Amino acid sequence: MSSKRNSLARACVVLAFKIAPPVRRSWFAAMAVEFDHVPEAERWRFVAGCLFTAVTERIISPAFIHEVARSVLVGGAMVWAALNIRFAGRMSVTDAFVLEVFGYGTALLFVVGAIATARFGFRATISLAAPLIAVLTMAATMIWLSSAPTPMSNLYLALIVEDLVILTFALALAISAARLIPLRQGLN
């Protein structure tokens, strides 16, 4: 193997070491030492295996799962808040004051949820989303059962159902991540 290709392969093994989660670093350090003993014809397969294993170990590590789930929850809440602010801004043009307040209120709740999740983790998401789901479900039921459907009541119902879907997804993600992380840590 040429020295250029050999140094590139060695750099890939070092990259695999850096990608690997901290609990697996000694394992990858041993792979790096083993690199010199792998026949030259097999080195690129060895390097590919090291990189694949490092990425796989990183992806299934509890810390990575925790950060991805938390980022999805915080980022998703901020995006949903921005969409509600945009909706409220459009409603202010049409003089639909109640819809405007609903949009800004929903945005505020999702921003508070994002900040709480970023600060306190999955428990904040669970403790905020569960009661809000219950309240929104009651509100949707009251709107649905109250009177004859009108375009305005259908709009309120659609807005509430959208929020319920988003909150249910967030709650399911937070519960899953909160339960999966200790399980994965127990397996390591």
Buried (B, 14 or more C-beta within 10 A) or exposed (E): EEEEEBEEBBEBBBBBBEBBBEEBEEBBEEBBEEBEEBEEEEBBEBBEEBBEBBEEBBEBBBBBBBEEBBEBBBEBBBEBBEBBBEBBEEBBEEEBEEBBEBBBEBBEBBBBBBBBBBEEBBEBBBEBBEEBBEEBBEBBEEBBEEEEEEEEBEBBBEBBBBBBEBBBBBBEBBBEBBEBBEEBEEEE
